[in-house]
């Protein structure tokens, strides 16, 4: 139990998030767009995601 174990990250994720809250016909909707990259050393993988979530209503 006395051993020190070092844990280093092998990748990092950088994300820019934009959020819009929309009210339409009595419903509340959250619209989210994420854009960024997963980075490991010199390698990069793009990340693009859009999400709609019904917060209230039909």
ABEGO torsion letter per residue (X at the ends): XABBBBBBBABBBBBBBBBBBBBBGGBBBBBBBBBEBBBBEABBBBBBBBBBBBABEX
